[in-house]
Amino acid sequence: MKILEMFDDLDFLMIPYNFHHDKAVYGKSMPIAAKRKIGILAMKPFAAGFLLKPEGDSSVWMPEDLDEYKKLKKLEAEKGVSLAGSILRHILSHKQISSAVPAMNSVGEARENIDALTGKLLSGADRSFLERHDRLLSRLNGHYLSRRYRWLETEWCRSKTTA
């Protein structure tokens, strides 16, 4: 991130960061920020909500992808696993992330986010759940996103070796 080269007195950086795109463009900048004791605030942890509720062009989804999505939603309901909670715990388990800034559209979402951020750490069940989601999202190649956000897959994630 060129911003780290431009300013030597930063207290924090606010960057888009989520579990699916977490390796995008941050490879070299995270260690630099840590060395300089610059806090990292993760914004857009749910990728504008698309990680929680895919809205892209589902007509291009393969039947097995739709089946996997339904299985994950069923697992979430049956096991009481919260995708939003798992996502936030994943982000905050990153030693260089200081805080997450999730959007909330209801009191219920605010409670779910607060629950995720207080108490329990990222569990094995959370990791497994996120890995399944990540594999599904990778197979969908951005088609879970609206056209407006497809750059996350086509440009942002393709540049994983930069920064």
Sequence and secondary structure as in RCSB ss.txt:
>XXXX:A:sequence
MKILEMFDDLDFLMIPYNFHHDKAVYGKSMPIAAKRKIGILAMKPFAAGFLLKPEGDSSVWMPEDLDEYKKLKKL
EAEKGVSLAGSILRHILSHKQISSAVPAMNSVGEARENIDALTGKLLSGADRSFLERHDRLLSRLNGHYLSRRYR
WLETEWCRSKTTA
>XXXX:A:secstr
 HHHHH S  SEEEEE  SSSTTSS TTHHHHHHHTT EEEEE TTTTTTTTS  S GGGS HHHHHHHHHHHHH
HHHHT  HHHHHHHHHHHSTT  EEE    SHHHHHHHHHHHSS    HHHHHHHHHHHHHHHHHTTTTS GGGT
HIIIIIGGGTT  
